[in-house]
Amino acid sequence: MKKPLIHIHASVALAAAFVVSVPEIRAAGQPPPAQDPRAPGQQQPAQGEGRGGRGGFQGELDDARARQLYVSTDPKDHSKPNYAAQIEAKKRTDGRFEQACKGIIDYKKTTYRSSVGDLDIPAYVFQPLKKRGPKGHAALVWVHGGVHGDQSADMFPFIREAVDRGYVVIAPDYRGSTGYGETYYQAIDYGGYEVDDVMSAVEYLKTLPHVDQDRLGVIGWSHGGYITLFTVFRDVTPFKAAAAIVPVTNLVFRLSYKGPGYQRDFATQKRIGGLPFEKPDIYIQRSPLYSVDKLHTPLLVHVATNDTDVNFVEDQQMVDALRSRKPDLAETKIYVNPPPGRAGGGHTFSRRVDPDTLERQDTPEQVDSWNRTWAFLEWHLRPYEDRSKAGTK
């Protein structure tokens, strides 16, 4: 009789491999232990021994492959785009927002100081033309995506819908965003100070008397969804609801999966300075997956199986963790092969917008995702008196 095949889920195998390899991790420059065969005075491994293991490489170096795999840790080697072109593109975006909002939305661009204390953060503010009076409006902090990205005019139809529903929206271009020159671009701090930049938007909202500070929400996509997770994966948060769509969730896994081309804009960041095997504590700290237990705020997460940016094998880890450990707080939905958007396959399935008209290009999946998102936000950000009538706080 044939023995039954045993199937091991990929994420379980990955976790097992990680656990096995943890004892082998040593800080950069730390000498090996005495029993290590590579230590001074110890017998060296035989020729070829240890390939793929702990022994040093014994073969002939392939210069082309070495160059392909090389990842610098020097901030001077961080990507250097055409800053002038980015600044001009940002001016065009600002103009499109101003034109699109004319007569229907109270719009302005402002800055506020990050709580870190080192930068002024540019931000777009969108408000209803007619205000309801003190504490009359809930507010949303709207977080853009991209390792180096910015608030895009493609988001306008969804922001307009938020304002039509009575929300005040503030959309920050946190540190590392494009369109503000070299210093701002190079200040990128993925999963670090950028989260403080976004959360500091709440201080600006406190200057608006018509915003109810007890009805603040946060929403983001991709890298913005990653930041959104970190704003509520903490012991104390000002937000009463959060929505993270196709979020980045696990940098330890992600950098391995994406490879050197993706790794180079992480290892060269000033407050990271290395890859996960060199800086495991930093990457674990900056991976939301490992902070799920801190969630005390209602959270919505939508992902797509055909996402080619934040691949489903990454997002599935977060969905599984939320469903198993935070089922009473997390509302999750997996969209199976939705019609793709303009980038990343299913990664932009819920943001299909005509770039010329700035009108939604709805599919059933996009409509469903937004209907669920609005229902979720409106339930958790409803006025206090409505919550009291429902017997909740």
HELIX and SHEET records of a PDB file:
HELIX    1   1 ALA A   10  SER A   21  1                                  12    
HELIX    2   2 VAL A   22  GLU A   24  5                                   3    
HELIX    3   3 ASP A   63  LEU A   69  1                                   7    
HELIX    4   4 PRO A   75  ASP A   77  5                                   3    
HELIX    5   5 TYR A   83  CYS A  101  1                                  19    
HELIX    6   6 ALA A  153  MET A  155  5                                   3    
HELIX    7   7 PHE A  156  ASP A  164  1                                   9    
HELIX    8   8 GLU A  182  GLN A  186  1                                   5    
HELIX    9   9 TYR A  193  MET A  199  1                                   7    
HELIX   10  10 ALA A  201  LEU A  205  1                                   5    
HELIX   11  11 HIS A  223  VAL A  232  1                                  10    
HELIX   12  12 LEU A  251  LYS A  258  1                                   8    
HELIX   13  13 PRO A  260  ALA A  267  1                                   8    
HELIX   14  14 PRO A  280  GLN A  285  1                                   6    
HELIX   15  15 PRO A  288  LYS A  294  5                                   7    
HELIX   16  16 PHE A  312  ARG A  325  1                                  14    
HELIX   17  17 GLY A  346  THR A  348  5                                   3    
HELIX   18  18 PRO A  364  HIS A  380  1                                  17    
HELIX   19  19 TYR A  384  LYS A  389  1                                   6    
SHEET    1   A 8 ASP A 106  ARG A 113  0                                        
SHEET    2   A 8 ASP A 120  GLN A 127 -1                                        
SHEET    3   A 8 VAL A 168  PRO A 172 -1                                        
SHEET    4   A 8 HIS A 137  VAL A 143  1                                        
SHEET    5   A 8 VAL A 211  TRP A 221  1                                        
SHEET    6   A 8 ALA A 241  ILE A 245  1                                        
SHEET    7   A 8 LEU A 299  ALA A 304  1                                        
SHEET    8   A 8 ALA A 330  TYR A 335  1                                        
END                                                                             
